[in-house]
């Protein structure tokens, strides 16, 4: 699941000169050496800027004792970021021809997410979603442009699917106006309804024609974005610890949080990448569930970093919440991450009840760590690391048993 310096073979629509506009036609699912492009990596990096802004506002809300509103606003803003990223990712996996127009439209989407990021603080503090909506409109209109290019080049069921995507996105943009026009109490319901509608657009659009996304490419794209989000978590926690040490000279109080946070993030990386998930993505039915479920993986991974910042602020007396609340800000998203990675990834590769129970039991133990006071984060990190060690040990024993059984089996 790592990028390679080996260039991907040209798609059917990329055989002409790279300086001309080309038809936006489907790429093959069987392309060899399909890897993420530099444009896709740049796209991911810019989206993490918006995620970082949402995390900062979540920290402020939780530290001030407004966790309920903070989590709700975080869920809404994160959905907009994640959904735009995910739509581009699957589209690019099927249709990326890397011509100048494709690149320009993708850069417009990046501009849209930066506009969205600029409006995150206003959405959290003043419940004003106008700038967030404008950024989302820019991103989604750019996506409509791409689908219309596909429709122009396609025929039959493929053209119908592209038009369904374009129309569905445009209709959803109108629905999201409810976040601006309706009163505050109605906005959570607008978000819930529109999120469901958005999720239904790809299911409806691809009812009679599946886009030709590339399983290994999709798995790599999701893996790379997970790495970037975890990296942002480490960066945010590092800045928080540095600031606290500089301002309060509280190294003793912060070391357990820093150590526990690192163990959690390292374990999160290990657990996600321990299995080659691309082999599981064999159909749209599996891919939709896996792709949609990553909303919880990405959101919880980013929230771990916000939780670590909250724990640091509480340890030095800057947060107006209890130690229990600060600990929960780390342990709850960690437990959610473990459960969702198990549900989407690990359970498909686990053999036997012992292996299947590792992550669910670990998630439960991490939640229990919430009640350990100032040692909660360190304990959660140790539990997460222990889960990795147990998983590696059980896998090694299973491989060893299989090797011995193969060696002693009679020759055919």
Number of C-alpha atoms within 10 A of each C-alpha: 19 12 16 12 10 9 11 14 13 14 16 15 18 20 11 11 9 12 9 11 16 21 17 25 21 23 22 16 16 12 15 11 15 22 24 23 18 10 13 16 16 12 20 21 15 16 26 22 18 23 24 22 19 28 27 20 22 28 26 20 22 23 25 15 16 15 18 11 16 22 18 15 22 24 17 17 26 22 17 19 23 19 18 20 19 19 13 21 21 20 17 24 25 22 23 22 25 22 18 14 14 21 15 13 17 22 17 18 27 24 18 25 30 20 21 30 26 17 23 29 20 16 22 22 14 9 16 17 23 18 19 26 23 18 24 26 23 18 28 24 19 21 24 19 14 24 24 19 19 21 23 15 15 18 12 9 16 21 19 17 25 26 20 20 22 22 16 19 22 16 12 17 18 11 16 20 15 18 22 16 12 11 9 13 8 12 18 14 13 16 20 11 13 19 17 10 16 17 13 12 18 21 15 14 22 18 12 12 15 16 22 16 23 24 22 23 25 26 19 21 25 18 18 18 18 22 19 19 27 22 18 21 25 22 14 21 25 18 12 22 24 15 14 22 17 11 10 11 13 15 15 10 16 22 14 18 28 24 15 25 28 21 22 25 23 17 21 23 17 13 22 21 16 14 15 15 22 17 10 17 19 11 11 17 10 12 17 14 12 19 17 15 15 19 19 19 23 22 21 23 26 29 30 29 32 30 32 30 33 32 35 28 23 20 20 18 13 14 22 16 19 16 21 16 22 29 28 23 26 30 30 22 25 29 23 22 27 28 21 21 21 21 15 20 21 23 14 13 15 17 12 9 8 11 17 17 14 19 25 17 15 22 25 16 17 28 21 16 23 24 16 15 15 20 17 27 32 22 26 30 28 19 21 27 23 16 19 20 13 14 20 14 12 14 15 12 12 14 12 12 12 11 12 11 11 11 10 8 9 7 6 3
